[in-house]
Amino acid sequence: MYNIKYPQMKTLETKRCILRPATLKDTADLFEYYQQEKVVKFLPFNKHKNIQDTHNFIKLFFLDNYKKGKIGHFVIVSKKSKKVIGNVGFNNISQDSKEGEMGICINPSYWGNDLSTELAVEMLRFGFEDLKLNRIIAILYEENVYSKKPLEVLGFNFVGKFIRKITSTKPHKSVICYKYEMMRNNYFNN
């Protein structure tokens, strides 16, 4: 169903999750975690104050990108609960340099148990094998210490530290970020 409407967006699968394009029916599940400060403090937007914020976010962040033919983010559906428990995908895919920035956001109720590692493995496979990317990067806020381990375990290399200005929040903020990367040849040599 999703591949017909948005042919660039496949439905992917991991051991515990289905990754599929978002729909407006996912609003309540996404709102559950986007309203939490402990989630959005690592994201470039403010927490959602009401369900309409999430509805609008799905339209702008997910659906508009799909309609433009862009590879975007998938929602993460737990096979066990059938509930949307997060989103994962690529931001800022560059066709020229064939690189993409991977991002993962998970409902805190599902934090731990190596779920982010499982999802990152599938994103690496999708990025390098299906999208034919040459480089996948991950950018973490300095205080997001729990996201460093999965990247290091998977073989990402630390590139450096920089300050990112976030202008999509009120008030604007500057955050210290860490940049990690994996090159295509490293992926296929592991």
Helices and strands as residue ranges (DSSP letters): H 2-5, E 12-13, E 17-21, G 24-26, H 27-34, H 37-40, H 51-57, I 58-63, H 64-67, E 73-78, E 84-94, E 99-106, G 108-110, H 115-125, I 126-130, E 135-141, G 145-147, H 148-154, E 157-166, E 173-183, H 184-189
